[in-house]
Amino acid sequence: MLKGKKIIVAVTGSIAAYKSAFLLRLFVKKGAEVRVIMTPASKDFISPLTLSTLSKNNVVSDVSTEEGWNNHVELGLWADAMIIAPATANSLAKMANGQCDNILLAVYLSARCPVFFAPAMDLDMWAHPATVQNCQRLMNYGNHMIDVEEGELASGLSGAGRMAEPENIVLHLEQFFANQQNKGKLKNKTVLITSGPTLEAIDPVRFISNHSTGKMGTAIAEKMAEQGAKVILVSGPTNIEAVHPSVQTIKVKAAEQMYQVAAKHFAEADITVLAAAVADYTPANVSDKKIKKKEGDMSIELKRTTDIAATLGKLKNTDQIMVGFALETNNALENAERKLKAKNLDFIVLNSLKDKGAGFAHDSNKVTFIEKGGKITAFDQKPKTEVAADIVAKVVELLDQN
């Protein structure tokens, strides 16, 4: 998929710059033509000679030279894709605000090709509201973020902030070009997606909920929209926002609200993906005043919520595709297969809390597809954006079979 593609690899001043050498090697082995841009700060971490040798092209690092001045426009027109990897907090801030004080930023602002960025920084820098806002702004501009990964960081701390591994970056670009090749497969299709947690009130202050962040459901919504679909995203309370203009987000709180909205739009949906972590139980009685602490223990009576998947499954017609999720802690395959049949799903996405880096709150997931016909496909752990692309590809496959 990358053979013959023209790719700019832009390197900024991060300790993760050593990974750029591996990234270049992988692109070249895939048959891509690669040109490298370096910021002045990146030279403190990796040699231009190393990257020039691996890319088989001269490295551009200075906008003030005649070659650099010409290249900042030419490269932006030449490339099929530009990937900034690693992308430091400093470079992300400059990109988000249109600043231009080095060759990388000049090429970025001139580029007409898709731009990808793979952040790399310490976990507190990554979590800072300014960084979050800058990344969101860049995505709003139409750029593509390749999520950070979790693990040991250069500071000695452990957490989110590691640049995605070169293999995952290559896979991300391969999937992007594959999607471009098949672009429009979901044109004129309506997709209904539930996402995030539900919030079941106990009183005006307290509630029952879970750890879902909505990352998986939102990623699926974005990927469906990229394939031309009109997407209705029914989202519980999350801090994640879909940015694609073809995604209509409807915010809800409680399980009953999510059911009512999903049921309202189900008939018009060609494809339904039930990715939300919906509460199975809700308080039978909700106090209109804050419940005060008293001596002794307290019990809360719970009642069952509407099973959205089972209810919609009974209404599903033969032209509709319905996808469910199963997050399990034990007897995973058996429980998922039972759910697949009981709720009339076309396939179910199984994941387990036992897999490190998978499930709630993570940027990655490790899933298994179980299809109605009995076919089981297990995937390696990968970013949720790539899991979403796999789900879309399976949906397209099922549509082609109908």
KOLTIPA-237455 format. One line per 3 residues: their letters; for each residue x, y, z of N, C-alpha, C. Coordinates in steps of 0.1 Angstrom, whole numbers. Example, Ala and Ser with C-alpha at 12.3 -4.5 7.8 and 13.67 -1.06 7.14 Angstrom:
as	132/-57/78/123/-45/78/132/-33/78 ~ 128/-22/71/137/-11/71/129/0/79 .
This chain:
mlk	8/-12/0/0/0/0/9/13/0 ~ 21/12/5/30/23/5/40/24/-6 ~ 40/13/-15/49/13/-26/47/25/-35 .
gkk	57/32/-38/56/44/-47/51/56/-41 ~ 47/56/-28/42/68/-21/54/77/-18 ~ 51/90/-18/62/100/-15/58/105/-1 .
iiv	68/103/8/65/106/22/76/115/28 ~ 71/126/35/80/134/42/80/129/57 ~ 92/127/62/94/124/76/100/136/83 .
avt	93/142/92/98/154/98/101/151/113 ~ 113/155/117/119/151/130/121/163/139 ~ 115/163/151/117/174/160/126/170/172 .
gsi	129/179/181/139/177/191/134/169/203 ~ 133/156/202/129/147/212/138/135/213 ~ 140/130/225/148/118/227/142/106/218 .
aay	129/107/215/123/97/206/128/98/191 ~ 136/108/188/141/110/175/149/97/170 ~ 154/89/179/161/77/175/152/68/168 .
ksa	139/68/171/129/59/164/127/63/150 ~ 130/76/146/128/80/133/137/72/123 ~ 149/67/128/157/59/119/150/46/116 .
fll	144/40/125/136/28/123/124/30/114 ~ 118/42/116/106/45/108/110/47/93 ~ 121/54/91/126/55/77/129/42/71 .
rlf	136/33/78/139/20/73/127/12/69 ~ 116/13/77/104/6/74/97/11/62 ~ 97/25/60/91/31/49/98/27/36 .
vkk	111/27/36/119/24/25/117/9/21 ~ 117/0/31/114/-14/28/101/-16/22 ~ 91/-7/25/78/-9/19/77/-3/5 .
gae	88/3/1/88/8/-13/85/23/-14 ~ 84/30/-3/81/44/-3/94/52/-6 ~ 92/64/-12/103/74/-14/102/84/-3 .
vrv	113/85/4/112/93/17/122/105/16 ~ 117/116/20/125/128/22/124/132/37 ~ 135/137/43/136/140/57/138/155/59 .
imt	130/160/69/132/174/74/135/173/89 ~ 145/181/93/149/181/107/148/195/112 ~ 144/197/124/145/210/131/159/211/137 .
pas	164/223/139/178/224/145/179/216/158 ~ 169/216/166/170/209/179/171/194/178 ~ 165/189/167/165/174/165/179/169/163 .
kdf	188/178/158/202/173/155/210/170/168 ~ 205/174/179/211/171/192/208/156/196 ~ 198/150/189/194/137/193/197/126/182 .
isp	199/130/170/202/121/159/209/128/148 ~ 218/121/141/226/128/131/219/129/118 ~ 220/140/111/214/141/97/220/131/88 .
ltl	233/127/90/240/118/81/233/104/82 ~ 229/100/95/222/88/97/209/87/88 ~ 201/98/90/188/99/83/189/100/68 .
stl	200/107/64/202/109/49/206/95/43 ~ 214/88/50/219/74/46/207/65/44 ~ 198/65/55/187/56/55/176/59/44 .
skn	174/72/42/164/77/33/169/77/18 ~ 182/77/17/189/78/4/186/91/-3 ~ 184/102/5/181/115/0/188/125/10 .
nvv	192/137/5/197/147/14/186/151/24 ~ 191/154/36/182/160/47/181/175/46 ~ 169/180/47/167/194/47/165/199/61 .
sdv	173/209/65/172/213/79/173/228/81 ~ 175/236/70/177/250/71/169/258/61 ~ 160/266/65/151/273/56/159/284/49 .
ste	170/289/55/176/301/50/185/299/38 ~ 189/286/36/197/283/24/188/284/11 ~ 194/285/0/187/285/-13/179/272/-15 .
egw	186/261/-12/179/248/-13/167/247/-4 ~ 170/251/9/159/250/19/147/259/16 ~ 150/271/11/139/280/8/130/275/-4 .
nnh	137/269/-14/129/263/-25/121/251/-20 ~ 128/243/-12/122/230/-8/110/232/1 ~ 109/243/8/97/244/17/84/244/10 .
vel	85/249/-2/73/248/-11/72/235/-19 ~ 83/232/-25/84/220/-34/80/207/-26 ~ 85/206/-14/83/194/-7/68/192/-3 .
glw	62/204/0/47/203/4/39/200/-8 ~ 43/202/-20/36/199/-32/40/184/-37 ~ 52/180/-34/57/167/-39/51/155/-31 .
ada	48/157/-18/45/146/-9/31/141/-11 ~ 29/128/-9/16/121/-7/12/122/8 ~ 22/123/17/19/124/31/31/130/38 .
mii	28/137/49/38/142/58/36/137/72 ~ 46/131/78/45/126/92/55/133/101 ~ 51/140/111/59/146/121/61/136/132 .
apa	73/130/133/75/119/143/90/119/147 ~ 93/123/159/84/126/170/80/141/168 ~ 68/144/174/63/158/175/63/162/189 .
tan	72/172/192/73/177/206/61/186/209 ~ 60/189/222/49/198/227/52/212/221 ~ 65/216/220/68/229/214/64/230/199 .
sla	67/219/191/64/220/177/49/219/175 ~ 42/211/183/27/210/182/21/224/185 ~ 26/231/195/21/244/198/23/254/187 .
kma	35/254/181/37/262/169/29/259/157 ~ 27/246/154/19/242/143/4/246/145 ~ -1/245/158/-15/248/161/-17/263/159 .
ngq	-7/271/161/-9/285/161/-3/292/149 ~ 1/284/139/6/289/126/19/297/127 ~ 27/293/137/41/300/138/50/293/128 .
cdn	60/300/124/69/295/113/83/300/115 ~ 91/293/123/105/297/126/115/287/122 ~ 111/276/115/121/266/110/115/259/98 .
ill	123/251/91/120/245/79/108/236/80 ~ 107/229/91/96/219/93/83/227/93 ~ 82/238/100/70/245/101/66/252/88 .
avy	76/256/80/74/262/67/68/251/58 ~ 73/239/58/68/228/50/54/225/54 ~ 52/224/67/39/220/73/28/230/68 .
lsa	31/243/68/22/253/64/19/254/49 ~ 29/248/42/28/248/27/22/235/22 ~ 21/225/30/18/211/26/3/211/21 .
rcp	1/204/9/-12/202/4/-16/187/6 ~ -7/179/12/-9/165/14/-15/163/28 ~ -20/151/31/-24/148/45/-12/148/54 .
vff	-15/154/66/-4/155/76/-7/147/88 ~ 2/139/92/1/131/104/11/135/115 ~ 8/134/127/17/138/138/17/128/149 .
apa	28/124/153/30/114/164/36/120/176 ~ 29/125/186/34/132/197/44/124/205 ~ 53/130/212/63/124/221/67/134/232 .
mdl	64/130/244/67/139/256/65/132/269 ~ 68/138/280/66/133/293/51/133/296 ~ 46/124/305/32/122/307/25/135/312 .
dmw	31/143/321/25/155/325/24/166/314 ~ 34/166/306/33/175/294/21/171/285 ~ 20/158/283/10/152/274/-4/155/280 .
ahp	-5/155/293/-19/157/299/-22/171/301 ~ -12/180/299/-15/195/301/-26/200/292 ~ -35/208/298/-46/213/289/-42/220/277 .
atv	-30/227/277/-25/234/265/-22/224/254 ~ -15/213/258/-12/203/248/-24/196/242 ~ -34/193/251/-46/187/247/-53/196/237 .
qnc	-54/209/240/-60/219/231/-53/220/218 ~ -40/220/218/-32/221/206/-34/209/197 ~ -35/197/203/-37/185/195/-51/185/189 .
qrl	-61/189/197/-75/190/192/-76/200/181 ~ -69/212/182/-69/222/172/-63/217/159 ~ -52/210/160/-46/204/148/-55/194/141 .
mny	-62/186/149/-71/176/143/-83/184/136 ~ -87/195/143/-98/203/137/-94/209/123 ~ -81/211/122/-76/216/109/-76/205/98 .
gnh	-78/193/102/-78/182/93/-66/173/93 ~ -57/176/103/-45/167/105/-49/154/112 ~ -40/144/112/-43/131/117/-33/129/129 .
mid	-38/126/141/-29/124/152/-28/108/153 ~ -16/104/155/-13/90/158/-10/90/173 ~ -19/84/181/-19/85/195/-6/80/202 .
vee	-3/87/213/9/82/221/6/68/226 ~ 16/62/230/15/49/237/20/50/251 ~ 17/40/259/20/40/273/33/31/276 .
gel	40/35/286/52/27/290/62/36/297 ~ 74/31/298/85/38/305/89/50/296 ~ 91/62/303/95/74/296/109/78/299 .
asg	115/87/291/129/91/293/131/97/307 ~ 121/103/313/122/109/326/123/98/337 ~ 120/86/334/120/75/344/106/72/349 .
lsg	97/81/346/83/79/349/77/69/339 ~ 65/64/343/58/55/334/44/60/332 ~ 39/59/319/26/64/316/24/67/301 .
agr	14/75/298/12/79/284/21/90/280 ~ 26/90/268/35/100/263/45/95/253 ~ 47/82/253/57/76/243/52/78/229 .
mae	61/81/220/58/81/206/54/67/202 ~ 44/67/193/39/54/188/51/46/182 ~ 51/33/183/62/25/177/62/27/162 .
pen	74/27/156/74/28/141/65/19/133 ~ 64/6/138/56/-3/131/41/1/131 ~ 37/7/143/23/12/144/21/24/135 .
ivl	31/33/134/30/45/125/28/40/110 ~ 36/31/106/35/25/93/22/19/90 ~ 17/11/100/4/5/98/-7/16/97 .
hle	-6/27/105/-16/37/104/-16/44/90 ~ -5/46/84/-5/52/71/-10/42/61 ~ -6/29/62/-11/19/53/-27/19/53 .
qff	-32/19/65/-47/19/66/-53/32/61 ~ -46/43/62/-51/55/57/-52/54/42 ~ -41/50/35/-41/49/21/-51/38/16 .
anq	-53/27/24/-63/17/20/-77/23/21 ~ -79/31/31/-92/38/32/-95/48/21 ~ -84/55/17/-85/64/6/-89/57/-7 .
qnk	-82/45/-9/-85/37/-21/-100/32/-21 ~ -105/29/-9/-119/25/-8/-128/35/-4 ~ -124/48/-5/-132/59/1/-146/59/-6 .
gkl	-155/62/3/-169/63/-2/-176/50/-1 ~ -170/39/5/-177/26/6/-190/27/14 ~ -191/37/23/-203/39/31/-211/51/27 .
knk	-208/56/15/-216/67/10/-231/63/9 ~ -239/73/14/-254/71/14/-258/61/25 ~ -249/57/34/-253/48/45/-254/57/58 .
tvl	-263/53/66/-265/59/79/-260/50/90 ~ -252/55/99/-246/47/109/-250/52/123 ~ -256/44/131/-259/47/145/-249/41/154 .
its	-243/49/163/-233/45/172/-236/49/186 ~ -236/40/196/-236/44/210/-222/44/216 ~ -219/53/225/-205/54/230/-205/60/244 .
gpt	-194/56/251/-192/62/264/-200/55/275 ~ -199/61/287/-206/55/298/-220/60/299 ~ -228/55/308/-240/61/312/-239/65/327 .
lea	-247/75/331/-246/80/345/-260/79/351 ~ -261/70/361/-274/67/368/-275/74/381 ~ -284/84/382/-284/93/394/-290/85/406 .
idp	-283/88/418/-288/83/431/-296/95/437 ~ -290/106/437/-296/119/442/-290/130/433 ~ -292/143/436/-287/153/428/-272/154/427 .
vrf	-265/147/437/-250/148/438/-243/135/433 ~ -249/124/437/-242/111/435/-248/103/423 ~ -240/94/418/-245/86/407/-237/73/406 .
isn	-242/64/398/-235/51/394/-230/52/380 ~ -218/49/378/-212/49/364/-201/39/362 ~ -193/41/352/-182/32/350/-170/40/344 .
hst	-159/33/340/-147/40/336/-146/42/321 ~ -157/40/313/-156/42/299/-153/57/296 ~ -145/59/286/-141/73/282/-148/77/268 .
gkm	-153/67/261/-159/71/248/-148/71/237 ~ -136/68/240/-125/68/229/-128/59/218 ~ -132/46/221/-135/36/211/-146/40/202 .
gta	-158/44/208/-169/47/200/-167/60/191 ~ -160/69/197/-157/82/189/-148/78/177 ~ -138/70/180/-129/66/169/-137/59/158 .
iae	-146/50/161/-154/43/151/-163/53/143 ~ -168/63/150/-176/73/144/-168/81/133 ~ -156/85/137/-147/92/128/-144/83/116 .
kma	-141/71/118/-137/62/107/-149/59/97 ~ -161/58/103/-173/56/95/-175/68/86 ~ -174/80/92/-176/92/85/-166/94/74 .
eqg	-153/90/76/-143/91/66/-146/83/54 ~ -154/72/56/-159/64/45/-172/69/38 ~ -176/81/42/-187/87/35/-201/85/42 .
akv	-201/79/54/-213/77/61/-218/89/68 ~ -231/90/69/-238/99/78/-238/92/92 ~ -232/98/102/-231/91/115/-239/98/126 .
ilv	-247/91/133/-254/96/145/-247/90/157 ~ -240/98/165/-233/93/176/-240/97/189 ~ -245/87/196/-253/89/208/-243/86/220 .
sgp	-238/97/226/-227/96/235/-231/99/250 ~ -227/91/259/-228/94/273/-218/104/277 ~ -217/108/290/-209/119/294/-194/116/292 .
tni	-187/123/283/-173/121/280/-167/134/277 ~ -153/134/277/-146/146/273/-141/145/259 ~ -145/134/252/-140/132/238/-151/137/228 .
eav	-146/144/218/-155/150/208/-152/145/195 ~ -161/141/187/-159/138/173/-158/151/165 ~ -148/152/156/-146/164/148/-150/164/134 .
hps	-153/152/129/-157/151/114/-171/157/112 ~ -172/165/102/-185/172/100/-197/163/97 ~ -194/151/93/-205/141/90/-210/134/103 .
vqt	-204/137/114/-208/131/127/-218/140/135 ~ -230/136/137/-239/143/145/-239/137/159 ~ -235/144/169/-234/139/182/-246/143/191 .
ikv	-252/133/197/-264/136/206/-259/132/220 ~ -259/141/229/-254/139/243/-266/134/251 ~ -263/123/259/-272/118/269/-265/115/282 .
kaa	-273/112/292/-267/108/305/-270/94/309 ~ -283/92/312/-287/79/317/-290/68/307 ~ -290/56/311/-292/45/302/-305/46/294 .
eqm	-316/50/302/-329/51/295/-329/62/284 ~ -322/73/287/-321/83/276/-313/78/264 ~ -303/70/266/-295/64/255/-304/55/247 .
yqv	-312/47/254/-321/38/247/-331/45/239 ~ -337/56/245/-348/63/238/-343/69/225 ~ -331/75/226/-325/82/214/-321/71/203 .
aak	-314/60/208/-310/49/199/-322/43/192 ~ -333/41/200/-345/35/194/-352/44/184 ~ -351/57/186/-357/67/177/-350/67/163 .
hfa	-337/65/163/-329/65/151/-326/52/145 ~ -330/41/152/-326/28/147/-331/24/133 ~ -344/27/131/-350/23/118/-343/29/106 .
ead	-337/41/108/-331/48/96/-316/43/95 ~ -311/35/104/-297/32/104/-295/19/95 ~ -286/20/86/-281/8/79/-272/0/87 .
itv	-264/7/96/-254/0/104/-256/6/118 ~ -256/-3/128/-256/1/142/-244/-5/149 ~ -237/3/156/-225/-1/164/-228/2/179 .
laa	-229/-8/187/-233/-5/202/-220/-6/210 ~ -213/5/210/-200/5/217/-200/11/231 ~ -212/16/235/-213/22/248/-213/12/260 .
ava	-208/16/271/-208/8/283/-220/12/291 ~ -231/6/288/-244/10/294/-246/3/307 ~ -251/11/317/-253/5/330/-264/-6/329 .
dyt	-262/-17/336/-272/-28/336/-283/-25/346 ~ -279/-17/356/-288/-14/367/-288/1/370 ~ -300/5/375/-301/20/379/-309/20/392 .
pan	-307/30/400/-315/31/413/-330/31/410 ~ -337/23/418/-351/22/416/-358/36/420 ~ -352/42/430/-358/55/435/-347/65/435 .
vsd	-349/77/429/-339/88/429/-344/99/438 ~ -335/102/448/-339/112/458/-338/126/451 ~ -347/135/453/-346/148/448/-338/158/457 .
kki	-333/152/468/-324/160/477/-312/151/480 ~ -301/158/483/-289/150/487/-292/142/499 ~ -288/129/498/-290/119/509/-279/122/519 .
kkk	-284/125/531/-274/128/542/-269/115/549 ~ -256/116/553/-250/105/560/-257/103/573 ~ -259/90/576/-265/86/589/-257/75/595 .
egd	-260/71/607/-253/60/614/-257/47/607 ~ -247/38/606/-250/25/601/-248/25/585 ~ -251/13/580/-250/11/565/-262/16/558 .
msi	-260/17/545/-271/22/536/-272/12/524 ~ -284/9/520/-287/1/509/-294/9/498 ~ -291/6/485/-297/12/474/-304/1/466 .
elk	-317/2/464/-324/-7/456/-322/-4/441 ~ -318/-14/433/-315/-12/419/-325/-20/411 ~ -328/-14/399/-337/-21/389/-329/-22/376 .
rtt	-334/-32/368/-327/-34/355/-330/-23/345 ~ -320/-19/338/-322/-9/327/-327/-17/314 ~ -331/-10/304/-335/-16/292/-322/-21/285 .
dia	-323/-33/280/-311/-39/273/-312/-34/259 ~ -304/-24/255/-305/-17/243/-302/-27/231 ~ -291/-35/232/-288/-44/222/-299/-54/219 .
atl	-304/-60/230/-314/-71/229/-327/-65/223 ~ -331/-53/227/-343/-47/222/-342/-43/208 ~ -331/-37/204/-329/-33/190/-327/-46/181 .
gkl	-321/-56/187/-319/-68/179/-332/-75/175 ~ -342/-73/183/-355/-79/179/-362/-71/168 ~ -358/-58/167/-364/-50/156/-356/-50/143 .
knt	-344/-56/144/-335/-56/133/-340/-63/121 ~ -339/-57/109/-343/-64/97/-331/-70/89 ~ -333/-78/79/-322/-85/72/-313/-75/65 .
dqi	-317/-63/62/-308/-53/55/-299/-46/65 ~ -302/-47/77/-294/-39/87/-282/-48/93 ~ -271/-41/96/-260/-47/102/-259/-41/116 .
mvg	-257/-50/126/-256/-46/140/-243/-52/146 ~ -236/-44/152/-223/-48/158/-224/-45/173 ~ -220/-54/181/-219/-52/196/-205/-53/202 .
fal	-204/-50/214/-191/-51/221/-193/-60/234 ~ -183/-67/237/-183/-75/249/-170/-73/257 ~ -171/-66/268/-159/-64/277/-160/-75/288 .
etn	-151/-84/288/-152/-96/298/-140/-96/307 ~ -142/-103/318/-131/-106/328/-129/-121/329 ~ -138/-129/325/-137/-143/326/-146/-150/316 .
nal	-143/-162/312/-150/-170/302/-154/-161/290 ~ -144/-154/286/-146/-143/276/-153/-148/263 ~ -147/-158/257/-152/-163/244/-166/-168/245 .
ena	-168/-176/256/-181/-182/258/-192/-171/260 ~ -189/-162/269/-198/-151/271/-201/-143/259 ~ -191/-140/251/-193/-132/239/-201/-139/229 .
erk	-199/-152/227/-207/-160/217/-222/-160/222 ~ -224/-161/235/-238/-162/240/-245/-148/237 ~ -237/-137/239/-243/-124/237/-246/-122/222 .
lka	-237/-127/213/-238/-125/199/-252/-131/194 ~ -255/-143/199/-267/-150/195/-279/-144/201 ~ -278/-141/214/-290/-136/222/-295/-123/217 .
knl	-286/-115/211/-289/-101/208/-289/-99/193 ~ -289/-110/185/-290/-109/171/-280/-100/164 ~ -268/-101/168/-257/-93/162/-251/-100/150 .
dfi	-245/-92/141/-238/-98/130/-224/-101/134 ~ -218/-93/142/-205/-97/148/-203/-89/161 ~ -195/-95/170/-193/-88/183/-178/-86/184 .
vln	-174/-75/191/-161/-72/193/-157/-75/208 ~ -149/-85/210/-146/-90/223/-133/-83/228 ~ -133/-78/240/-120/-74/246/-121/-77/261 .
slk	-109/-78/267/-108/-83/281/-101/-73/289 ~ -105/-71/302/-98/-63/311/-85/-69/316 ~ -83/-82/313/-71/-89/317/-59/-85/308 .
dkg	-62/-80/296/-51/-76/286/-46/-62/290 ~ -33/-61/293/-27/-49/297/-28/-39/285 ~ -32/-27/288/-33/-16/278/-45/-17/269 .
agf	-55/-25/274/-68/-27/266/-79/-23/275 ~ -91/-21/269/-103/-18/276/-104/-3/279 ~ -111/0/290/-114/14/294/-102/23/295 .
ahd	-104/35/291/-94/46/293/-81/46/286 ~ -78/34/280/-65/33/272/-67/38/258 ~ -55/42/252/-55/46/238/-54/34/229 .
snk	-52/23/234/-51/11/226/-61/0/231 ~ -62/-10/223/-72/-21/226/-67/-34/219 ~ -71/-45/225/-68/-58/219/-81/-65/218 .
vtf	-85/-68/206/-99/-73/203/-99/-86/195 ~ -110/-93/196/-113/-104/188/-127/-103/182 ~ -128/-105/169/-141/-104/162/-147/-118/162 .
iek	-160/-119/166/-167/-132/165/-179/-129/157 ~ -180/-137/145/-191/-134/136/-202/-144/137 ~ -213/-140/132/-225/-148/133/-223/-162/128 .
ggk	-215/-164/117/-213/-177/111/-203/-185/119 ~ -197/-180/129/-188/-187/138/-173/-184/135 ~ -170/-175/125/-156/-172/123/-151/-163/134 .
ita	-139/-166/139/-132/-158/149/-119/-153/144 ~ -117/-140/146/-105/-133/142/-99/-125/153 ~ -87/-129/158/-80/-123/169/-70/-113/163 .
fdq	-69/-101/169/-60/-90/165/-50/-88/176 ~ -38/-83/172/-28/-79/182/-33/-66/188 ~ -27/-62/199/-30/-49/205/-26/-38/195 .
kpk	-34/-28/194/-31/-17/185/-39/-4/190 ~ -35/8/185/-43/20/188/-58/18/185 ~ -66/25/193/-81/23/191/-85/29/177 .
tev	-78/38/172/-81/44/159/-79/33/148 ~ -69/24/150/-67/13/141/-77/1/143 ~ -81/-1/156/-92/-10/158/-105/-6/152 .
aad	-107/8/152/-119/13/146/-119/11/131 ~ -107/12/125/-105/10/110/-108/-5/107 ~ -104/-14/116/-107/-28/114/-122/-31/114 .
iva	-129/-25/124/-143/-26/125/-150/-21/112 ~ -146/-10/107/-152/-4/95/-149/-14/83 ~ -137/-19/82/-134/-28/71/-143/-41/72 .
kvv	-146/-46/84/-154/-58/85/-169/-54/81 ~ -173/-43/85/-187/-38/81/-188/-37/66 ~ -178/-31/60/-178/-30/45/-178/-44/39 .
ell	-170/-53/44/-170/-67/39/-184/-73/40 ~ -191/-71/51/-204/-77/52/-214/-70/43 ~ -213/-57/40/-221/-50/31/-219/-56/17 .
dqn	-207/-59/13/-204/-64/0/-210/-78/-2 ~ -211/-85/9/-217/-99/9/-232/-99/7 ~ -238/-88/11/-253/-88/11/-258/-86/-4 .
